[in-house]
Amino acid sequence: MFTQHLHLALFDIKIKSHNKNLYLIKGSEYDVENLLFEGSVKLSLKEDIHIKKIKLGLVGEFYYEYSSKETHDQYLDRLCVLKVDWDNLLTDDEGKIRFGNYGDGTIPMYKMKKGSTSDKSSVPGSGSNSGTSTPRPQYGRTKSSPMLNSVGSKDPSKIIQIPKSGIDGTPFKELKNVPGHSFLLPKGNYSLPFKVYLPSNIGETVEGLPIGTLLYKMQCSIERGRFEKSHQTSKHIRIVRTLHPRNMNLLDSIDVDNTWVGKLQYLVSMPKKAVAIGSTVPIHITIIPIAKGLSLKAMNACIVEHYHIQIGEQRSPEYERLCGKQELPIPNNADLEYDRWVIKTHYKVPDHLRQICQTCDVKNSMIVVKHRLRVAIQLKNMAGHTSELRANLPVCVYLSANIGHVVGRHYDIDNHHGTFVLDYKKEDVLFHKRDSAPATPAVSDDEFENESEEETDEDLDREESAPPLYEKHVFDKKFDMNLPQTPLEQLRSQSGTPLGSANNSTTNLDSYFDMPIQKAFELNKKKMARKNKSVDFSHIPSYYEALDDDDDDDSYVQDGFAPSYSDGSGSEDARSRSGSSTPNRVMFNNRHNLSTGHLKIPLGSNSTSHSRSSSGIKLDKLGSEFGSPKLTSKLFKRREK
């Protein structure tokens, strides 16, 4: 007799991704094709259970609430932007997109319940074909009327038992189109995979706007018998878009220059138009004072965010908010030049998605967010009056997995109602922290190192095959039409040095090879410290961190399962594939090997020459064979024969 309540040691949904509960898309809808979304449902059963099916669903929900300033009307609604269903993970691992494909817009959530998906053609902006006529309703059997021919049916429903305890994969793919079966799962661990190809124009997660959010959730339920209670679990996931490695915002610099008549000329520039959330952005300011007696009083910067939402023909007002306003450090007026002020400083972008949202244009302009960086410079004249100069730089704020520290809100899913519940006491770390340059003025000695580290961090988001920046054009080879040499001969004669130095000069080689050893060691230490900065080998993971580890990585499963403890350093199958039946042993000779310090490795006649045969070399029983002339002479005689 089966129990009414289901006791599970583990019941969880895991998506295949490098980040926890986050699916990363590199590029816009025009840069990528259909997106493979895959993962697995983990089950750990303490006892044998009888189930009908294991269902899974992916739902994208858009909630908005705002008021009109003109009419004072309140607008709010819950809309569905995506719905993917897996009918039974025991028989099929491919999901079906019920709503949210190319051409679909939004539909109210109450219409996405079971049996209501056919009404989506009446919703404006849904994008479905509504030109076909409604089919004539047919008579159907009610739930109370009996099936008289169920006794004589040819394919009665039956209970199918999994042959072994625990399985990794879809156990009954042959029963994909055969309904009416139930299954008996023995106790053990199960991993049921799922996958679906999502459209490239899928809306990304938006959770930082005050007037609306776009969130995704996955719900998995275990349906049991008629009088047994079902068991379900839910998880909040994020679908995040980042810039494509060849996006021009990662390459183009931006500057704004203007003249304040009678007072000054100014230039505000940034090396990149793309600004990663949680990173530090360098800002270069050049001021040429015209009026006498001007002095620098203070500077501040902030990101101005403009956003609105639009559903069909209904559009919200244009909203604006200030994000991350902070004071910028300024140098002393005595340290500035008289006729030209050069100021280099840094701006720290907010790292919490509650404070700032990424620049986006979600699915037919449903959510539009734009940003600009506003730099305010306060100047004092000879009379003591203070004037403020403002420069606005249009920027692209994006989420980066390589730069910055990004924190988001924590949402729980109510399994009964299926709604999102915000937990104010918890936070989710989307991307872990990376060290960046501090917000100090550029008058310090470490400015060049900080800027080089920032350029290295920015290059992490770029593709290796991308063209070089314009600032590096000094390394380009020049072709002289007046020389009798061919272009290839000129290319070989020139070296990859800047144009300011001689091509055939030996001073460049001397300066390259005469680098001080102490400086080389320091640079190597900095590189190794920067490389291993994010890895803490002394950190002991907690219970939840151990559960969140990605155990679906099959890159290590090449030769089957891992060898057993009694197997030693390798399995017999691996040795048989390497081409040698017995492991090769390293022999030492007292007279020859010890004097020169070299090893002689005899190779068997049945060993092959390809690279895998080298894995069979062993250093076992080294102490007992060291200095044994009898064993060594036998091996050399065998080779002579």
N, C-alpha and C positions, 0 to 999 in steps of 0.2 A: 504494500500500500504506500503510495507516494505522499509525502508531506505537503502541507499547504504552503508553507513558507520555504523559500529557497535560500539555502546557506551557501554562499560563494566565498571562497578565499580571495579571489581576485576577479574583478569584472571591470575592464577598462578599455578605452578607445585610444589608440595611438596612431598618429599620422606619420608618414615617412618624411622626415625633415631634419635638418641640422639644428633647428631651434625648437624649443618646447612649445607644443601646441600652436605652431606658427608655420604657415605656408608662404614661402617667399617667391615672388614673381619678379624677374629682372627685365624690366621694360614695360612700355605701354602696350595697348592692344594692337598697335601697328608694328611692334617690334617682335612679338612672340606669336606662336601658333597655338593650337589647342593644348591645354595644360593637363598633364597627367597628375591626378590627385589620387594618392594611394596610401594605404596603411593597413592596420589589422586590429581585430577585436581580440583581446586577451581574456581567457577564461581559465579559472582554476577551480575544479569541482572537488568537493570533499566526499561526495557520494554519487551513485548512479542516479540520473534524472531522466525524466521523460518529457520531451518538448515537441512542439509542433513546428516552430520556425524561429529563426533569429533575424529580426528585422533591424535595418539601419537606415537613418535619414540624415541628410545635410540640408539645413534651412538657413537662408539669409533673410534677416528681418531689418527693415528700415522704419525707425520710429522718429517722428518729428512733432514739434510743438512750438508754435510761435503765434504772435498776435500782430494784427495790422494796425499801423499807426493812424491811418486815415479813417477806417471804418470801425476800429476797436473790436474787430471780430477775432475769435480764437480759432486756430486751426491745429488739429492734432489727429494723428491716425497711425495705425500699425500696418505696414505694407510688407508683402513678401517679394523679394527680388530673385530668389533662387530656391529650388526645391529638388533634391535628388533622393531617390529611394532605391534601396536594396531589399527586394522582397524576402529573400532567404539566403543568408550567407552560407548555409550548409550545402546549397545546390548551385549557387551562382555568385560570383564575386564581382561582376560588372554592374555598376549602377545605371539607372535610367533617369535622365533629366526630365522631370515632370513640368517644370516651369523655370524660366530664366535663361533660355537659350538665345541665340541670335535673333533679334527682332522683338523679343519680349521686353515689356516694361515693368510695371508693378501691378500687384493685385492685393486686395485686402486679405489679411491673415485668416479671417473666418471663412473665406471661400476656398482656402487651401486645405480644408479638412477632407476627410475621406468622402468621396462622392461629390465634392463640390468643385473639383478642378475643371469640369466641363463648362462652368459658368464664366471662365476667364475671358471669353470672347466678348462679353458684354462690358468689360471694364475698359474705359478709355486709356489708350497708351499701352495696352497689353501686348499688342503686336501680333496677335493670333489671327488666323484667317476666319472671319465671321461671315463670309459670303455664302457658305453652304447652308441649305435649309435644315431646319431642325428635324431629326428623324422622328417617325411616328412612334409613339409609345407603345410598348408591347406588354402583354400580360405576363406576369412573373409569379412564381410560387412564393407564398408567404412563409415565414419561419414556422408558423404553427401547422401548416399542411404537411402531411407525411409524404415520403417518397415511396411509392408502391413498388417501384422497380429496383429499389436498392438491394433487395435480396438476390435478385438475379443478375446483378451487374457483373461484367466480366473482370473488371479491375477493381476489386474492393480495396479500401485503404488498409494498410498494414503498418506495423511497427518495424522500422529498420534499425538495426543495431550496428554501431561502429565496431569494426572487428578488433581494434586495439585501443588501449587506454591512452588518450591523448593523441593529438594529431596537429600537424602544421600544414595548413592548406585547406582547400575546399574538398570535403570528403566525397560528396555525391553529385558530381557535375552531370552524370548521365540522367539524373532525375530533375533536370532543370525545368522541363515543360510537363512534368507529371505531378499534378497537385493531389492533395488528399492524403499524403503520407505523414507519419510522425516518426520521431527518432528517439532512440535510447542511447544516451551518452554515458559511458563508464566514467568513473572518477579519474581525474588526471588533469593535465594542462593542455589547453587548446589555443591555437592561434589561427584565426579565420581572416584571411586577407580580403581586402576590398579595393576597388579602383574605379575611376571614372575620368573621362576627358571633359574638362570644364571649358567653356568658351573663353576666348582670349579677352573679351570685353567685360569679364566679370568685375563687379564693383569691389573695390578694396575696402578694408575695415576702416571706418571713421568713427572715432570715439571721443574726440576732443572738442567738438562743437557744442555750444550751449543750446542750439535749437534742434539738434537731431543727431542720431547715431545710426550707424550701419554695422550690425554685428552678425556673427555666424555661430551656429551651434550644431552639434552632432548628437543624435539620440539613438540609442540602441536598446531594444526590448527583446526579452525572451518570452515568447508566447508558449504557454503550457496547455494542459487539458482544459476541459469545460469548467470544472469546479476547482481549478487550481489557480492561484494568483500569479499574474505575470510579474516579471522583474525587469527593471529598466535603469539605465544610467545615462547621464548627459554630460557634455563637455563643451565649454566655450573655446572656440578656436579663432585664430586671426588669419586673414588673407591680406598680406602686405605687399605692396608694389614698391620697388626701388628703381633707381635710374638704370637704364641700359649702360653697359660698359662703354659704348660708343656715343653716349648722349653728349651733345655739344655743350650742355650746361657744366659738364665736368672739365671742359677745356677752355671755354671763353672767359676772359677776364671782363670786368665791368668797371667803368669809371664815370663820374659825373663832375663836370667842371662848369664854372660860371663866374661872372664878374659882378660884384656888388659895387655899383658905380660910386666912385669917390671914396671907397673904403678899402676894398681888398679884392683879390682874385683867389679862387680856391679850386682844389682838385681832390676828390675823394674817390678812392679806387679799392677794389678787392681782386685777388688773384683768380677767384672762381665765382661763377654765378650760382652754383649749387652750394647749398648750406645744409649740412647734416644736423639732425636734431641731436643735441647733447654734445656737440663738438665745439671747438674754439676757432673763431674766424679771425684772420688778420685783417686789419684795416689800415690803409696808408692815406695820410692826409697831408697835403701841401698847401700852404697859405702864403700868399705874397701880399703883405700889407701895403696899402697906398697912402692912407691917412696916417698922420703922425700921432704917436701916443697910444696906439692900440696895444692891448695886452690880453693874453689868454687867461680866462677866468675858470671855466669848467667845460666838460664835455660829457654827454650821455648818449646812449643809443638804445634802440628798441626795435622790435619787429612789429609792423602793423599788418594785421590780418583782415582781409576782406572776404566775406563768404555770403552765399545765399543758396537756397534750395528751390527746385522747380519740379512739380509733378504735373505732367501734361501741360495745360495752359495756365495753371495756377503757379504763381511765382511769389516767393517771399520777398520782403524788403531787403535791401543791401545792408548788411551789418558790418561793423568794424570794431576791433578790439586791439589793445596794446599788449604785446607779449614780451616778457623778459626785459623790462626797462632796468638799466643799470648804469652807474657812473663809470666813465672811462678814465683811467689814470692819465695825467698830463705831465709833461716835463716842466721843470722850473723855467720861468721866463728869462732868467739870466743865462740859461744854457742854450737858448734858441738864437739863431743868427738874426742879424738886424733886418736883412731884406728878404729872407726866405725861411719860413718855418716848415720843417719837415718832421712830422709826428707819425710814429708807427705804434699802434696799439692793438689790442685783441678784444673781441666780443664773445662772451660765453652764451651759446644758444641754450634755451631751456631744454631740460632732458625729460620732462614729464608731459605725456600726451594730454593731461588735463589743462596744461597751460598753453600749449600750441598744437596745431594740427598741421599735417603735411599738405603741401600744394597738390591739388588734385582736381580732376574733372571726371566725375564718376558717371559712367553709363548714361549717355544722352543728356549730359549736363544736369543730372539729378542733384548732385552736390558739386558746387564749384567753390574752390578756396584758392586765393592768391595772396602773395606776401610782398612786402617791400621793407628794406632796412632803412630806418630813419636815424640819421646822425645829426645831433644838435650841438652846435659849438657856441658857447657864450663868450662874448668879447666885451672888454671894458675900454672906454675911450678916456681922453685926458680929463674930461669933466666928471668922470665917475659914473656915467650912465652905462647900463648893460644892454647890449643887443644880442639877439640870438639868430644864428645862421643855421638853417636846416637843409640837409641834402638827403634825398630819397633815392635809394638804389633798388631796382626790382631784382628780387632773388627768387630762387626755387628751393623751397624747404622740402627735404626728403628724408626718408628713413634709410639708414645705412647699417649693414651688418658688420662693417669693418671699422667704422669711425663712430665715436661717440658712445654715450650710455643712455639707453632709451628705457623709460619706465612707463607702464600703462596701468589702467585701472583693473581691478579684479572683479570678475563677474561670476556668479553662481547661477545654475539653471534650476528652476523649480520643476521637478519631475512631474508634478500633478498638473500644473497649468502650462508648463512649457515656456515660461517667461524668464527674462534676465533679471537677476537680483544683484544690485551693486553692493559690494562689501567695502565699506569705507576704511576698514582697519587693515586691509591687505593690499598689496601691490604686486604686479607682474613685471618682471624684468624681461623685456623683449630681446635686447642685445646687451651683452655684458660690457663693462666699462673698459675703456682704453685710455691710457695716459695721454694727455694733450698739453699743449703749451699753456702756462699760466697767463693770466690777464695782466701783463706788465708792460710798461712802455718800452719802446725799441731802443732806448738809450743804454740798456744793459749790455754786458759783454756776451751773454748767451743768446742774443737775438738770432744770429745766423744759424745756430744749432736748432733753435726752436722752429725757425722757418723751414729748415731742411727736414725736420721730423714731420711737420705738417704736410709738406709736399709728398713725403713718402706715404703718409696716411691717405692723402687724397688719391695717390696713384693706385691704392688698393682697390678702389672702385672702378678704375679704368682697366681696359683690356690691354694685355701685353702687346698685341699686334696693332694697337691704335697708333695713329701718326704722332710724331713728337710735337711738343709745344713750340710756339713761334719764338719764345725766348731762347731756344736752343739752336737757332738757325746759324749761329756762329760756328758750329761744327760741320756745316755742310761743305761738301767739296766744290771747288770752283773750277770751271773749265775756261781756259784762255784760248780764244780763236786764233791769236797771232802766233802761237807756238807751233813748231812743226810736229810736235808729238801728237799721237792719237789720244782720244779721250780715255782709253783704257790705260795707256802709259802714264798719262797725267794722274789718273786715279791711284795707280800704284805708287807713284812718286810722292804723293801727298799723304800726310799723316792726319789722324783724327784729332787735331788740336785746333784751338780757336784761331781766328784770323789775325789776332794781334801778335802772335809769335811766329817765328820763322819755321817754314815747313821742314827744311833739312837741317835744322840746328840741333846740335848735340846737347844744348843746355836743357832742353825739355826732357831728354832721356836721363840726364844726370839728376835733375830734380825729382824725377819719378822714382829712380832706384835708390836715391840717397835719402829716403824718408827716414826720420829718426825711429829707432826701434821702440823706444818708450812710447812715442806717439802712436805707432802702429798697434802696440799692445792695448793702449787705451781705447782706440777706435774699435778694436776687436771685442774688448770687454763691453763697450756700449752696445754694439750690435747683438752680442749674445744676451745681454741683460734685457734689451728691448724685445728680443725674440722669445725669451723664456719668462717674460714679465707676467703673462696671463696664466702660466702654469704653476700651480702650487702643489708640489708632490707631497708635502707634509699634511695637506688638508684631508681629513677623514670625512667622506660624504655621509650625510644623514640618511635616514630611512627613505624619505621621499625623494631625495636626489638619486639614490640607488634605483628606485623604481622608475624614475624618469629617464634613466640611461637608455640609449637607443640600442636595443638588442636585436634589431632587424637587419643589421649590417651583415651581408653575406659575403663580403670581400675576403674574409678569412676562411671561408668554407670552400676550399679548392679540391682537396683530396678526400672529401667525405668528412666524417666526424673527426674530432680531435683524438690523438692517440691515447690509449689507456695508460695507467701508471706503470704497469709492468712492461710496457713497450719500450721504455727508455727514451731514446732520442728520436725515434721514428718508427713507423709501422712497416710491416713486411711489404705491403703494397707499394709504398714509396720506394723501397729499395729495389723491388723487382722492376719498377718503371725506370729506375736510373740506369739499369743495364748491368748491375753486378750482383751476384748472389750472395757474396760475403763482403763484409765491410773491409775497406783498405786500412791498414795499420801503419803508423809512422815508426820506422826503425832508426836507431842510432848506432853508429859505429864509433868505438872508442878512439881509433887511430885517426879517422878522417873527419868525422862529423864534429867532434868536440874541439878540434883545433881550429876549424874554420867557422864554427857556429851555424852551419847550414843543416837543413833537414833533407834526407833522401826518402822519397815517398815511392815505394814500388807499386806499380799498377798491374792489376790482374789482366789475364788475357781476354777475359770476357767483359771487360769494362768498355764502355762506349766513349766517344769523344765529345759528345755534346755537353752543354753547360750543366745539365742536371746531374751528371754523374759525379760532379764535385761535391754534391751534398752527401755522398756516402762515406766520405773520409771521416774516420773516428780516431780519437786519441784515448781509447780505453786501454787499460792495463799497461800504462806507460812505465810505471815503476818496475814491474816485473820483467819487462822486456828490455829495459835499459841496460846496455852492455852485455847482451847475450850473444856470443859469437856463433854458437851452434845454430840457433834459430836464424840468424842472419845469413849464414853460409848456405843453409838449405834453400832459402828464398832466392839467393843469387844463382845457385845451381839450377834451380827450376827456370829461371829466366834465360840461362845459357842454352838449355835444351830447346 
